[in-house]
Amino acid sequence: MELKHWIFLGMTAIFIPCAAWFGIRYRWAERLLVAGAFFSTCYLIDINILSMEWYRGDTKGFEFGITDWMIITLIIVMAKSPRWEQKRPDVFPFNATLMIIYFLVALASVFVAYVPVYSAFGVFKILRAMAVYWVAYNYLRSEEDLRFFLFILAAIVAFEFALVLLQRASGIYRAPGTTPHSNTLAVYINMMNMVFFSFILSDRKPGIQKYVYWACFGMGTLIVLATFSRGALLVMVLCYGLIVLLSLFDRARGQKFHVVGLLFLLALPVVIKVAPAIIERFQTAPEGSELSRHQANDAAYAMAGESILGVGLNNYSHVINNTGYTRFIPLESDRGIVHNIYLLHASEMGWIGLVVFLLMIGRFMLLGVRLILRREDNVISFMAIGILMAMLALWMQSWLEWLFRQTYITVQFFMLAGFLAALPRLAREMERRQRLNQARRLWLWWYQTQGQRARLSGAGR
């Protein structure tokens, strides 16, 4: 390892125990760690141990960084802090079985991979993302926590918006924000757009948060427009429409129609302004890109049938460039990664890996559907609608992209999945508190009634 790696590992050895000490003893420090952990997912400061930056795969080393520092610290805090003695974090949260199977299939692919170390890079990234999921799932315990998470997402959107403005001002046509590519940024922000749109349609709680939701929804939409990602633009419009329908299904109120009408009026000048550039983007798309996609898809199909576990996680790029599979893609410049996350899974983890992947993500989406069908018209259904549509936006665009394998999107998906999985527990807690409040009100009414009777009887004597 290089000197920078030893320095970073030394900083890790100092930060984690010191931050854990503060987090165990002080709630403000724990809250600061939560904010830092989830906000840091928008600006990943990592090192690649055993770095192979020249490799064209989705992971180029054993990535480890500041987000991992805080996630590990939070796991220690939740295990050791007296504040968590009554909460008892779940070791095996919702969907843990399928997630473990997915991890084990990825791990098994290391042993059949053309280059095992490339697969090991991908396995380590999955493990990191699952740690984020575990913390997100176990930390969300109250409506206060949920709204705190929303403010963290708002900070992410505001940060990306400021950076996109700077990039556009410097002459960058398709702004990437903090992410590796503008398409990545579009998918990343689109997922948060769905959550904020769901809340501005339905949330009636007074306070500054509603203005924050409106601001973030506007900034997020403009960010996606600034990326000129054709797929993201189409998916964004479609999912916005689905959110309106699901929100009306949850509870049809006049407020929601007013919001939709207001959004339509606000969108008109923006559409008129950016429509020419968007139309030009669709018209000038390179024709060769469609051919290269088909060639990459054919190669992925062939790799999927090579063995029960494919060619090995994170090995597609190596195999398409260094084996007989080069015959599928004549141009070397097109031999990157297949732009279809489902075929990428099939080629690298076999058809069994694809099936496990679909079952895992499908169970999360099924949970979202079940929560929406309860029609509770509260923060549970608002969040469920937003995250379900965020996932739908990701998986729709994944027919034409492999972005789920990029660390930004991988971590964000598991973070939102953790929030979604925690909603049933949050619903039970809210129902319990509601029953307690009703019992307190009933007891107070009985107490006041008895007091009035006592006063009346005393006055009668």
GIJOVEN-V826970 format. One line per field, one symbol per residue. phi: phi as a letter, one per 30 degrees, with the letter a starting at -180 (. if undefined). psi: psi as a letter, one per 40 degrees, with the letter a starting at -180 (. if undefined). burial: I if it has 16 or more other ideal C-beta (glycine too) atoms within 10 Angstrom, else O. A space follows every 10 residues. Layout:
# GIJOVEN-V826970
phi->???
psi->???
burial->???
This chain:
# GIJOVEN-V826970
phi->.deddddddd dddddedddd edddcbdddd dddddddddd dcbdcbccdi dbdddcddbc lddaadeded dddddddddc dedcdddhed dcdeiddddd deddddddde dcddbedddd eddddddddd ddeddedddd bbdddddddd dddddddddd ddddeddddd jddcdciddd addddddede ddeddddddd dcdcddkddd dddddddddd dddddddhdd dddddeddde dddedddddd adbdeddddd dddddddedd dddceedddd dddcdddddd dddddddddd edddcdadci cjeicedddd cbbdddddbd dddcdcbdda dddddddcbi dddddddddd dddddddedd ddddhdhbdd dddddddedd ddeddddddb bcdeddeede dddddddddd dddedddddd dddddddddd dddddddddd dddddddddd d
psi->iidddddddd dddddddddd dddddhdddd ddddddddde eeghgiihhf hgdeieaehe aghhaddddd dddddddddd hddededgih dgaheddddd dddddddddd eeidgddddd dddddddddd dddddddddh eidddddddd dddddddddd ddddddddde ehdghebeid iddddddddd dddddddddd ddhehiiddd dddddddddd dddddeefhd dddddddddd dddddddddd hhiddddddd dddddddddd dddedddddd dddehhdddd dddddddddd ddddedidfa ehhfedddde eeaeedddgd hddegbihfh ddddddddei dddddddddd dddddddddd ddedfefadd dddddddddd ddddddeede ifddehdddd dddddddddd dedddddddd dddddddddd dddddddddd dddddddddd .
burial->OOOOOOOIOO OIOOOIOOII OOIIOOOOII OOIIIIIIII IIIIOIIIIO IOOOIOIIII IIIIIIIIII IIIIIIIIOO IOOIOOOOOO OOIIIIOIIO IIIOIIIIII OIIOIOOIII IIIIIIOIII IIIIIIIIII OOIOIIIIII OIIIIIIOII IOIIOOIOOO OOOIIIIIIO IIIIIIIIII IIIIIIIIII IIIOOOOOOO OIIIIIIIII IOIIIIIIII IIIOIIOOII OOIIOIIOOI OOOOOIOOIO OOIOOOOOOO OOOIOOOOOO IOOOOOOOOO OIOOIIIIII OIIIOIOOII IIIIIIIIII OOOOIOOIIO OOOIIIIIII IIIIIIIIII OIIIOIIOOI IOIIIOIIOO IIOOOIOIII IIIIIIIIII IIIIIIIIOI IIIIIIIIII IIIIIIIIII IIIIIIIOOI OOOOOOOOOO OOOOOOOOOO OOOOOOOOOO O
